[in-house]
Amino acid sequence: MSEPGRPSPDALLRHAAQEGRGTLKIFLGAAPGVGKTYEMLSDGAGRLREGVDTVIGVVETHGRAETEAMTRGYETVARRSVPYEGRTLHEMDIDAILERAPRLVLVDELAHTNAPGSRHPKRYQDVEELLAAGIDVYSTLNIQHIESLNDVVASFTRVRVRETVPDSILETAEIEVVDIPPDELIERLKAGKVYLPQEATRALSHFFSKSNLSALRELALRRAAQAVDAQMLDHVRAMGLGGTWAGSERVVVAISEMLGADNLVRAAKRLADALHAPWTAVFIETPRTQGFGKEQHRRLAVAINLATQLGGQIATVPATNVTEGLKTFLAEFRGTHLIVGKSHRSRWFELRHGSVVDRLVRETPAVAVHVLPLDTEPSPRPGRVTRASARWGKPSGYVWASLMVTAVTGAGIALFHILNLGNVALLYLLPVMVAASLFGVRTGLFAGLASSLAYNFFFLPPTGTLTISNPENVVSVFVLLGVAVATSQLTSRVRAQADLAASSARVNAALAGFLRQLTVLSDREDVQRAICIEIARLFGRSVVFLAPAGGHGLSVEAASDPTYRLDTMDLAAAGWSFDTRAATGKGSDTLAASEWLFQPLVAGDHALGVLGLSDTGAGDPVRPDQLPLLANLVDQAALVLERFRLESEMRDVDVIRTRDKLRGALLSSVSHDLRTPLTSVMAAAAALDHGATPELIATIKSEAARLNRFVSNLLDMARVEAGALNLKIEAIDLSDAVTGAAHDARGALQGHDLRLQVPPDLPLVRADPQLLHHCLLNLLDNAGRYGDPGTPIVIEGTHRFGTIRLAVLDEGPGLPPGREQEVFETFRRFEGSDRVVGGTGLGLAIVKAFAEAMSIAVEASNREEGGARFGLTFPSNLVVRATAPESI
């Protein structure tokens, strides 16, 4: 294992992916107050003195004087202000940092959640963008903010943090643990160097107890060691270096079909827990695996399921023999401890086949080999006849070998007399090689022995007997037999390696094809059905997918065969698998009476459903050598289904955000836009007590109409959001529609000269009269609000190339260049700094929603002479007829 090996392609690809990216260094601490930010600033100051262009992106000093003093001497990129719920939040300005393009940027509190409206919801995503731009980043992180440890920390601190970062952040980061003893941290807390005095007292009695800090400190040191170990192994694999590189312990247990394999798994779990090390259960798949009987498959399945339940990794390694397979896996996994079982073998068996344990001890000097005795096999052993038959080959192989030897003998006799062929012995190598490659080594040996006898009987004098007169020919016979034996061994070994390579290629092709099949589908039901169909095709069994049914247990969502049948026991096994997230049913050690094997689909902390595989009809469970492939397929299916779940959650979040935004706008409208006309109406009504005047009555009417129009906009927006628009399409004369809208909007157009430039001979159009009226009213109201006082407002109609365009033109400040279409977004308002215009930004959004419902295009643009232009375009399919030649 000390010999250098071939560099790992995956590791090389991961290293290549880091080219051109910045490097991330994380200052990891067990708790707040250990000095992470101070250490980051101190390390950054050293880089600054070395001439490295270093800036502060964001640093939280929390009022600590010594930390504040460390920030002096740095260039600090100003934060951007984000308004949120009446407050102003200050976030890191990632665009300013990218434009500044320093070599190193200091970003405090990696797990921070950004304010709503930021480019990324999390600060670690901002850091990812900086790294992708080639900028190095220093950042800080507490151990409780790592996603995989969140529940572990909460179990003893009784505090669950909501801001977490994925573990993948640590995979490529350089980690520096900032550590101080718990007693020293408690003293810092009491001295007010971490929190204010009243907060410090409460923290000391809860989170910052000595027991909690000790546990957090252990977690931080252990997690940093794991990250460093993983990075070291990745580098070793990329360089193709030999050796175990035992920076930390790694346990491997070899499982097999023999009695007591489950005890080996339990021993591996105990050893791994004692060493705080990861562990893997590995099964070496050799040619003899094909001869396993039902009992051997069952034992192997029990061992694999037990390893899965105890938290170990599962691996299957194809190899020509167990020793080579274990050596290969230990070299790849960099294992430091190997647990193997020692079965009771006869001395004669060990002389013939050797001892796997002895070879492992000799050939893996860098690995601690733990040997445990296995239970004695009962006699007679189940499957013995099957394995013996597989070992000696099929009878048909011997028949074909005999026929080939006979054919070669006949051909040799013919060639011997016709061509006077001297060395006929070489011809007999053909049946030996063919028999060994097709039927195995023992069949090849039989062909070699038959070839030697045939050569002796038919070609060596005296022919027709098995005696040899010339001693030189004895050497020829033994050479032929020796060459036959060697050729059989080599050919059989090549065949075994080819079979293993083909098996591995089939597994890889199955995984790649399965994932490719799922990724092209965009509908969840189609994906569930494809999962069942593909797995059924690969395993030759009926497959069902069950998922939660609204709090009423599990229901079948998809199946490969519509004739499936699940009884009460099967449903109980499926429910148990979903609840415990472990395999149940046929071939497992839980509810094995079920006729189905159920595997849970788990992604992160979420159980997404259960996949069930039926037996073959003969009561055969899934073969243990197929379980790793099934586990990989289940993991891939879970990841694809998790994507749909996250997309659904994001849609729900967007709906909630929109609803909250609408609610806030409505509250704002009630407090402002409704209050303004109501105040005018109340003042005018109060003045009526002293005698009505035409001006007061006009005020009441105009403000009441304004209030009514605003309430109508709110109701219309609610109809649009609810999808409750009922269209009543009919032919409309645009001249009448424009005239009616201009009449109703005269209050909003006070101080403006309204000019109607709509030809009376425009063709009729198909539209909903009420919705079109609302569109025109809102466009005119918008023009009245934003048009400069005293300037004209124009309604222009054109008919060209079968398309009718209706536009409202004003002479106001216009729209921001390049953002003209944003004006139709809900609650979007563009207002100059020198003018205040009421409204909530609903009017133009309603125009767009109503117009699109009627298949009318809406657009906004700036006029060359100043002002804005809002247009409605009626396509030719909405034009009813042309009453006159087209006009412009």
N, C-alpha and C positions, 0 to 999 in steps of 0.2 A: 504493500500500500504506500510505500515511500517513493515508488517510481513515478515520474511525471506522466501525466496522461494527456489526452486530447482536450483542448480548450472547449468549454461548453458553448454551443452556438447561442443558447438563450441568454447566458450571462454576457457574451460578447455583444448581443443585440441590445441588452439593457445598458451596457456601458456606452455603446454607440449613440443611444438615444439621449445620453447626457451631454454629448458634445454640443458646444455652443450655448448651453444653458448655464445659468448662474448656479452657485453652490449655496446651500442653506445650512446654517449652523443654529442649532436650538440649544438654548440654555435651560435645562430641565431642572425643576425643583420639586420638592415634596409638598410644599405649601407656600402660601403667600408670606413674604417677609424674610425668605432665606437669602435674598440678595441677588436674584437673577438679573434684574434691570441694572443694578450697579455693576455686576460682573460684565454684562453685555457692553455697557458704556466704557468700562475700563479696557476691555479687549478691543473695542472700536477705536479708543484713543491711541492704543499701540499701533493699530493699522494706519491711523491718521499720521502718526509721527514717522511711519515708514514711507509716507508719500502716497498712500492709497486714497483716492478721492472718495471720502466717506461723508454721508449726510444722515440726518435724523428724519425718518419718515413719520414716526409717531413714537413718543415715549411718555409713559404715564408715571409721573413722580409721586403722586398721591400725597403731596405736601411734605415729603421727606427731604430735609435740607441737604443731606449728603448726596442724595441722588440728583437733586436740583443742581448742586454745584458741579457734578460730573457732566452735565449737558453743556456747560460753557466751553467754548472753543469749537463747537460743532456748527456747521451750517444746517439750519432746520428748514425743511420745506413746509411752507404754511399749509395748515389744514383747510379743507373746504367746509363751508357752513351748509347745513342741511336743515331746513325748517320741518318740524314734526310736531303736530298736535299743539300748536301754540308756543313751542319751544324751539330753540336753535341748537342743534347738535353739531359737533365738530368731528369730522372724519378725515382719515388719511387721504390726501389728494394723489391718487395713483397716476392720473394724467400728468400732473406737474412733475412727479418723480420720473416718469418715462421721458418727458421732454428734457428734464435736467440730465438724465442718463449718467448717474454716478457709477463708480465701480462697486461701492458697497453702501447699503442702506440699512439703518437700524429700525426694526419694526417691533414694537413691544406688544405683548398680549396676543399671541397668535390665534387663540380661540375666540377672540372678540367677534360679536355679531354687529354688522354694519347697520346703519340707520336705513329704514325703508326708502326706496328710491335710488339706493346706491347701485353701482354696476354689478357688484357681487354681494350676495347676502352675508358672506363670511370673510373675515380678514385673511384667513389662510388661502382663500381663492385669489385675493389681491396679490398675495405673496407668490402664488403659482404664476401669475401673469408677469410679475417682475422677474422671476427666475427664467421664464421662457424668453424674456427680452435680453438675457445674458447678464443680469445684474445680481451680484451676490447679496444675500440677505442674512442678517443676524436677527433672531427673534427669541422670545421667552415663552415658556409653557409650564404649567403645573401638571403633575401626574394625574390628577383627577379629571383633567380635561381630555384625556385620551379615550376615544370611544369604547374600546374593548374593555377598559378598566372602570368605566363609569358605574356599572352596577356593583362591582367589587368594592369600590370606595364607599358607595352609598350603604353597603351592608353593615359597615362598622362605624361610619361617621354619622349616619342617619341624615345625610345631606346629599341630594342628587343635583349635580350641576347641569344646567341646560345647554351651556356652550361647550361643545366638544369638537375635536378634530379627528378625522379618520386616521387609522393606524398607518396607512400608506404614506402619510407625510414623513414618518420616521424612517422609511425604507432607504432613502437616499441622502438623508440629512446627517451632518456631523453633529454629534450629541456631546455636550459638556454638562455634567451633573454639578449643580451648585448645591452643596450639602453642608449643613451645620447640625450639630447635635440637638435633639429636642429640648434639652434643658436651656441651651443658649438661645434658641428661638423663643422659648417661653419668657426668658428674661427680656429679650428685645420687645416682646409683646407688652410685658408689664411696664417697660420704660416708655411706652407710647411711640415706639419707632415703627410700628406696623399699622395700628389702628388708633383712633381717638380713645381716650381713657374709658369712656362708658361702653364703647364697642369692644374694647379689649377685654373688659371684665366678662362680658357675655360670651366672647369667643373662647376664653380660657375654660369656661365651664361646658362648652359644647365641642366645637370642631378641633380646637387646639389643645386637647388633653394630651398627656404624654403618651398614652397608649395609641391614640390615633396618629400622632406625629411619627411614632416609631414604625407603625405599619405602613404609613405613606412613604416614609424614607426607604423602607425595604422594597416597596413596589417600584419606586423611582430607580433605585440602583439595579434591581433585577430587570426592569424593562429596558433600561439603557444597555445593560449587558446583552440582552437578547438582540437588540437592534445592531449593536456593534458586531456580535457574532454572525448575524445574517449578512451584514455587509462584508465581513471578512471572508465568509464562505463564497459569496458571489464573486469577489475578487480572485480568490483561489481557483474557482471554476473557470473564470474567464482567462486566467493565465495558464491553466492546465497544470497546476502544481500538484505534486503528490503529497501524501501525509494526511494525518487526521486533523491537524491544526486544532487541537483540543483546547481552544480558549474557553469553552464551556462543554458540559457533558451532553452527549446525545446517545439515547438508548435505542437499540434495535432488538426485536425479538423475532426469531424464526419460527413460524407456525407451519404445521403440516396436517396431514390427515390422520395422524396417529393418536391413540388414546393419551389424554393428559395435555393436549395442546392448549386447552383453556387454562390450565394451571400455569403454563408458561406466560400467557397473557397477563394473568393476575400478578405474577411475580414481576413482570416488566412494569406494570403500573405502580407497584410498591417501590421498586427501585427508582423509577422516574420521579415519583413524589419525594422520595428521600433526597435525591440529587437536584430537585427543582429543574428537571431537564425535559425537553421534548422527547417523545418516543414514537416509534413506528413499528407496526406489525407487518412483516414481509413474508410473502409466500413465493417460493421459487417454483415456477412452472417448467417442468421438464417433460421429455417425451413420455415418461411413465405415467404422467398425470392423466393421459387419455384412457388408461386402463382402470381408473378408479371406479369402484362400485358405489351403490347408494349410501352405504354406511360411511365410507370414506368421505364422500361429498358432504354428508350431514355433519360429520365431525369438523370438517374444515369450515363449513358455514357457521357452526356454533362459535368457533374461535374468532372468525372474522367479525361476526355480529358483536361478540363480547368486547373485542378491541374497539369497535366503533362506539359502543355504549360507554366505555371507560375513558373516552376522549382521545384515543390514539389515532394516528394516521394509518391508512391502509395502502399497501403497495404490492403489486404483483410483478415479478421479474422473470421473463422467459430466459432460460439458460439450458445448456446441454447437461449440466449436473448441478447438484445443490451447492457444492463447494464454490464453484466458479460464480454462480449466481449471487451467493452471499458476499463473496469478495468484491464483486462488481458493485453491489448496492452499498456496502460499507464504504467503498471508495467515493461513491457519488454523494452519499448522505454524510460522509465524514463522521461515522459513528465511532464512539469511544467505548461503548459497552454493548456486548452481544450476548443474548440469552438464547441458548439452544437446549434441546432435549436429547438425552442419551437413552436410547432404547436398548433392550436386552438382546444382543446379537451373539450368535455362536462364534467360537474362535475360527471355525472354517469359513463362515460368512465374511469375517473381517479380513482373513487372509486373501480371500478372493476379491473382495470389493474395497477393502480398506475402511478406515473409520473417518467419517465426516468431521467429528469433533477433533480428532488428532490432527487432521490436515488443517483445520481452522486455527488451532492453537499454534501450529508451526508456521503457517503462512500469513497470519495477521498479528505480528508481534506488537503493533501499536494499539491493539484493541484488547480490552479486558473481557475474556470469554467466561461467562457464567454457565456452568453445565448443571442441569437439573435432570433427575431420573424421570423417565416416562413410565406410565403404567404398562404392565405386561399385557400383550395382546392375548385375547381368549383364543383357545384352540378348539375347532378349526377357525381360522380367521375369515370373516365375511369377505366375499369378493376375491378369495384366493384363486379360485378357478379362473375368474375373469382376468386377473393380473397375470396368471401363468400363461393363459392363452395369448394375452397381449405381448408377453415377453418372448414367446416362441414363434409368434407370427401366425398368420392365417394359413390353413391347409392349402388354400388355392395358390398361395405364394410358392409352396414347395412343388405343386403340380406344374406351375409355369416354369419354375427353375429347371425341373426335370425335362420339360419339353424343349427348353432353350439349349440345354446341354445335348440333348438328342439331336436337335437341328444342327448345332455346331459340329457334332461328331460326323453327321452325314455330309455336311459341307466339307469338312476336313478330309474325309475319305475320298470324296470326288476330286478335290484339289490336289491331294497327295498323288493320285494316279495320273491326273491330267497334266499338272504343272510340275510334278516331282518336287512338291513343297517340302522343305526340310524341317522347319521349326513350326509344327502344327500347334505346339503348346500355347503360343501367343493367342490363338483364336479363342481358347477357353477363358481368357480374361473378359471377353464380352458378356457371356451369361452371368459371370460373377458380379461385374459392375452393375448390370441391369437389375439383377435380383436384389443386390444390397440397396440400391437406390430406391427401388419400388416397394420392397417388402421387408426391409430391415436387415440388421447385421447377421442374425442367425440364419435367415434364408440365404444370405450371401455366402456364409460359411458352408452351408449345405451344398450350394452350387459349386464352391471351390473343391469340396471333397468329392462330389460326383464328377467334376471335370478331371481331377487327378486319376480317379479310377478308370474313367473312360479313356483318358490318354494312355494309361498303362495297358488297358485291355486291347485297344484297337491299333495302337501305333508303336508300342515298344515291343521288340522281339523278346521272347516268342509271343506273337500276337495271339489273341484268343484266350490268354491266360493272364492271371494277375502276378505271375512271376516275372522277374527282370534278370536277364542273362548278363547284361553289361553293367558293371558297377557304376559307370558314369551316368547311366540313365536313372539310377537311384537318386543321384543329386538333382537331376532335372525334375523328377517327380516331387521331391521335397521343396525345391525352389518354386515350382508351380503352386504347390499347396501354400507355401509361405506368402508368395505374391498374392494369392487369392485371399488369404486371411487379411493381409495388410490392406489390400484394395477394398475388401468388404468393410473393414473398420473405418477407413477414410471416407468411403462413399456413404456409409450410414451416418457418420458424423456430419458430413456436408448436408445430407438430407435433413437431419434433425435441426441443424442451424437454419436451413432454408425454411423448414416448417415453422420454427420459432419466429423468424423474420417475417414470414407471411402472416402469422398470427398477430404480431405486433403491428404490421402494416394495416391489417383489417381493422384492428381496434382504433388506430389513428384515423383511418378513413371514415370509420363509423362516427367518431366524435366530430370530425370536421364536417361531414355531410349532415349530421344532425343539427349542428349549430347553424350551418348555412341555410338549412331548410327553415329554421325558426326565425332567423333574422330578416328574411325577406317578407315575412307576414306582418301585417299591421293591425290585425283584429285579434282580440284576446281569445275569442271562441275558436277562431281558425288555428291559433297557436296551440290551444289545449287539444284540439282534435289531431293536429300534426304530431304532437308529443306522443299521443297514444298510438297513432298509426306507425310512426317510425320505430318506437321501442317494440311494438308488436312484431314488426318486420325483422328486427335484429334478433329477437329472442324466440320467435315462433310461438308466442303466447298471446292470449287475450289480455288487453290492458285497459284499465279504467282510470279516470281522474276524478277525484272527489274534492270538493271545496266546501267551506262553511256556507250554510244556507240560512242566513239571517237569524242566527241564534237558535236554530232548530236542528243542530247536529250537522252532519255532512250529507251532501247530495251529489249524485253523479253528474258532472258537468260535461264529460266527453268520454267516448269509448271507441276502441278500435273495432269492436264487433257488437252490433246492436242486440245480439241474442245473449248478452252476458247475463249472469244471475248472481246476485249477492244475497245471502241469507242473513239471519240475525247475528250469527257468529262472525261472519265476514264484516258486517257493519260495525260490530263491537271492536274487532281488530283494527279496522280503519280509524275509528274514533280514538282508540288507545294510541295508535301511531301518531295521530295528529296532536294529541295532548302531551305525550311524552317526548315527541320528536325522535323516536327510535323505531327501528324496523320491527314489525310484528307479523304474525301469520305463518304461512307455510315456509319451513326452512329456518325459522328463527326460534328463539327460546321463549317467546311470549305468544300465547294463544295460537299455538302451532296446529290446533285442530282445524283452523280455517283452511279453505282450499286456495286462498290467495296470499301472496306475499305483498305487504304494504310498506312502502318507503315514503317518509315525509319529505316534502319540498320546503326547505328552510332557506331563507335569505336574511342574513343579519339576525335580528331578534324576532322576525316574523315567520310564522308557519303559514305558508300560502295554500297548502292542500296536501293531498295524499295520492300517491300513484300505486295502483294495485296491479300485480301480475298473477294470472291464474296458473294452475299447474298444467302439465301437458296432457292431462286426461289419464295418464298412467300413474298419477300420484307423485311425479318427479318434481322436486323443488328446483329453483334456479341454482345452477351449478356454482359452487364457490368461486371457481376461476372466472366466472362471469360477473361476480358481485362488484369487483372494482370498476368494470366498464359500466355497470348499472349505476353505481354511485356517481361516476363522472357525468353520465347522461342526466341523472336527477339534479345534480348541481347546476349544470348548464340550463336545464329547463327552469329551475328555480330562479336563476339570474334573469332569464327572459321574462318570466312572469312578474318578477320584482320590478322590472322596468315599467310594465303596464300599471302596477300598483302605484309607483311613484308618479307616473304621468297623471293618473287619476287624482292623486292627492294634490298635485300642482294645479290641476284644473279646479279642484275644490277651493284651494287657497286663493286662486285668482278670482273666483266667484265671490268669496268672502271679502277679499280686498275691494272688489268693485262695489259690493253691497255696503261696506263700511264707508267707502268714498262717497257713494250716493247718499248715505245717511248723513254724513258730515255736511255735504252740500245742501241737503234739505234743511238741516238745522240752521246753516248759515243763511239760507234763503228766508226761512221763517223769521229769523232775527233781524234781517236787513231789508230784503226786497219786498217782503209782505208788510213789514212795519211802515215803510215809506208811504205807499198809497193809503194804507189805513190811517196813518197820521193825518194825511191831507183830507181824507173823507171825514174823519172825526172833527177836524178843525172847521171844515165847511159846514158840517151839521150843527156844530155849536153856534156858528155865526147865523144860522137860520133863525135862532131865537130872537135875533135883533132885526130880522127882516131879510128875506131872500133877495138875492141879486142875480142877474144872469151869469155873472162871473163865477159865483159860488156854485150855481147849478152846473155850469160847464166843468168846473173843477171836480165836482162829485162824479159826474158822468165819465170824464176822462180817466180819473184815478180808479174808478170802479172797473172801467174797461181794461185798464192796465193790470189791475189785480186779477181780473177774470182771465186775461190772456196768460198771466204768469201761472196761475193755478192750472190752466189748460195745458201749458207746457209740461208741468210736473206730471199731470195725468197721462199725457201723451208719452212721456219718457217711460213711465211705468208700464204702459201698454207695449212699448217697443222692447223693454227688458223682459217682459213676460211672454213675448211672441204672440200677443193677442190682437194683432191687426187684422181686421176683416175688410177686405177690399170690395168696393162696389164700382167696378170699371164701367164707364160709359163715355160716349163721345162728348167732348167739351170744346167750346169756342174759347180760344185763349184771350181774345179781346174782352169778352165778358168776364172771364176769370180774373184778368188783370185789373179791370175796372172795379170789380167787387172788392178785391183785396186792397186796392188803393183807397177805396172809400172807408173800409174798416180800419185802416192803418193811419188815418189822417191825424189822429192824436199824437202818434209816435213820430209823425213827419212834420210837426210844427216847426217853423223857422226854415223849412226847406221848400224849394220849388220842385214839385213833382212833374216830370215830363214823360208822357207815354208815347213811345215810338214803336208801337205794335201795329203792324198793318192789319186792317180789318178783314183782308182777304186771305189770312193765313188758314191753311187747312185745319180741320178738326183733329183733335188728338184723343187717344184713349187713355183715361186716367180716372182716379177716384176724385170726385169733385171736392169732397171735404178735406182729404189729405193734401191735394194740390193747393187748396185755399190756405191751409196751415203753412205749407212751405213758402208761399208767396208772402204771407203775413210776417213770418219770422225773418225772411230776407229783407223786407222793407223795414221792419223794426231794427234789425242790425244796422242797416244803412243809416237810419235816423239817429242811432246812438253814436256811430263812429264817423259819420260825415261831418265835415267842418260846418259850423253854424253859418247859415245864409247861402250855402252852396247847393246847387241843384242835385236831385236824385233822378236817375233816368232808368226807365224800364224799356228794354230794347228787345224786339223780336225779329228773328231772321229765318228764312227758309232757303236752304241751299242743299242741292244734291240729295233731295228726299229727306233731309234731317232738319228738324226745327229746333232752334236755340232761343231760349228766353233768358235774359241777363238783367241783373240789377247792378247799376253802376253808381258809385259815390265818389266824392272828392275829399276823402279823409286821409289819415296817415298811411293807409295801406297795410300790407302784411309783411312780416319779416321775410326777406328773400330766402328761398330754398325751403321754407317751412309753411308754404301756403296751404297744403292739404291738412296740416295739423289742426287747422281752425275748426274742422268738422269733428274732432274728437270730443268726447263727453267731458264737460267742465273745463275745456280749454279756452282761455281768454288771453288775447294779446292786447295789452294796454300800454300806451306810452307813459313815460314817467311824469309828464307834464299835464296829464288829464286823468280824471277819474270817471269811469263809466260803470254803471250798475249792471246787474245780470249775473247769472251763474254759469254761462257757457253751455246752456242746454239747447238754446234755440237752433243753432246751426247743426248740432248733433241730431236734433229731431228732423231737420230738413233732409239730412243725408239718409237717415233711417227710412223716412217716408218715401223719398225719391227712389231709393234702391228697392223698396217693396213694390213700387210701380214700374220697375225696370227703367227708370229715368236716371241718366248720369248726372252727377253734380260735380262742379269744379270751382276752384277759387284761384284768382291770379291778381297781379298788380297791373294797373293801367300805366301806360307810358307817360301820360300827362298828369299822373298823380291820382291816388285813390285805389280802391279795390273793385274787382269785378267778380260777381257771383253768378254762375250760370247753371241753367237746367237744360239738358239736351235730350230731346225726344227722338229716338231712333226711327228709322223708316217704318218698322213694323208697328209703331204706335200711331203713325199718321193715317187718318181715315181716308181723306180725299183731298184733292187739290181743286179749289174752286176758281183759281185764276192762275195765270203764269207765275212762275216762281219769282219772288221779289227778294231783294237784298236789303 
